[in-house]
Amino acid sequence: IPYMKEMGYTHVVILPRNCRFETVLEPDPRFGSPEDFMAFVNALHRSGIGIILDLITLRKHINEIPEDLEELSEEDIFNIPDADFCSELSANACYWIENYHIDGIRAETDCIYGCEAESADMFRSMNNDIHEKYPDIITIAMLTDNDKVSYAENCDFTFVQNSQIAHDLFEYGSCDPYFRRYHHDKVIFKNK
């Protein structure tokens, strides 16, 4: 925490739990007991650092998230129109906000393939529940697809994080400075 404070961090993003759905209400054992995790969050807050929680948007039977999301089969993706799942997603987020005092939720919206209207309704409902109960909590849509920015913006997230931009900036920054002028297309996005 002192290093994060020294470096000027305002927030940290963590996945504090196992990827198994049945344990989504408990911190991963790597963070210790629930009380240890609460102490960690409180220490961050005392240092002026907020904590953002990654929300799991994969089916309950997945025990490990593959590196390439395209490896997921259709049964690995949540059944978006399912009303029980929609309310569980919102309740799960509210549980972590209320019990662990986290400051924000980040959801990987690229895990939702197809059913864009239904998934938009689901995320909009979750965000409205969160913002109604906890107006100071931020919600973030994490994207890896530039074409889905407007979709995420329509889901009432506080912010949209486009991970593709970060990847492109890292790639651009790794080029020899002398040759960067030939790689400006890596950081300039054009309308299609």
SULURTA-V37023 format. One record per backbone hydrogen bond with DSSP energy under -1.0 kcal/mol. NH is the residue of the N-H (numbers start at 1). CO is the residue of the C=O. E is the energy in kcal/mol with one decimal. If there is no record, write none. Layout:
nh & co & e
NH & CO & E
NH & CO & E
This chain:
nh & co & e
5 & 1 & -2.6
6 & 2 & -2.6
7 & 3 & -2.2
8 & 5 & -1.2
9 & 4 & -2.6
12 & 50 & -1.8
14 & 52 & -2.4
23 & 20 & -1.8
24 & 21 & -1.7
26 & 23 & -1.7
28 & 16 & -3.5
31 & 28 & -2.6
32 & 29 & -1.9
37 & 33 & -2.4
38 & 34 & -2.3
39 & 35 & -2.2
40 & 36 & -2.1
41 & 37 & -2.5
42 & 38 & -2.6
43 & 39 & -2.4
44 & 40 & -2.4
45 & 41 & -2.5
46 & 42 & -2.5
47 & 43 & -1.3
48 & 45 & -1.7
49 & 44 & -2.8
50 & 10 & -3.3
52 & 12 & -3.3
53 & 104 & -2.8
54 & 14 & -2.5
55 & 106 & -3.4
59 & 76 & -2.3
62 & 59 & -1.4
71 & 68 & -2.4
72 & 69 & -1.6
76 & 73 & -1.4
80 & 78 & -1.5
82 & 79 & -1.9
86 & 82 & -2.0
87 & 83 & -2.2
88 & 84 & -2.4
89 & 85 & -2.8
90 & 86 & -1.7
91 & 87 & -2.7
92 & 88 & -2.9
93 & 89 & -2.0
94 & 90 & -2.5
95 & 91 & -2.5
96 & 92 & -2.0
97 & 93 & -2.1
98 & 94 & -2.9
99 & 95 & -3.0
100 & 96 & -1.6
103 & 51 & -2.7
104 & 51 & -1.1
105 & 138 & -2.2
106 & 53 & -3.0
107 & 140 & -2.9
109 & 107 & -1.2
109 & 142 & -1.1
111 & 108 & -1.1
112 & 109 & -1.4
119 & 115 & -3.0
120 & 116 & -2.5
121 & 117 & -2.0
122 & 118 & -2.2
123 & 119 & -2.8
124 & 120 & -2.7
125 & 121 & -2.5
126 & 122 & -2.5
127 & 123 & -3.0
128 & 124 & -2.7
129 & 125 & -2.5
130 & 126 & -2.6
131 & 127 & -3.0
132 & 128 & -2.1
133 & 129 & -2.2
134 & 130 & -3.3
137 & 134 & -1.9
138 & 103 & -2.0
140 & 105 & -2.9
141 & 159 & -2.2
142 & 107 & -3.1
143 & 161 & -3.1
148 & 145 & -2.0
149 & 146 & -1.1
152 & 148 & -2.3
153 & 149 & -2.4
154 & 150 & -1.4
155 & 152 & -1.6
158 & 139 & -1.0
159 & 139 & -2.2
161 & 141 & -3.4
163 & 143 & -3.0
166 & 162 & -1.0
167 & 163 & -2.2
168 & 164 & -2.7
169 & 165 & -2.6
170 & 166 & -2.4
171 & 167 & -2.3
172 & 168 & -2.6
173 & 169 & -2.8
174 & 170 & -1.4
175 & 172 & -1.2
179 & 176 & -1.5
182 & 179 & -1.9
183 & 180 & -2.8
186 & 183 & -2.0
187 & 184 & -1.8
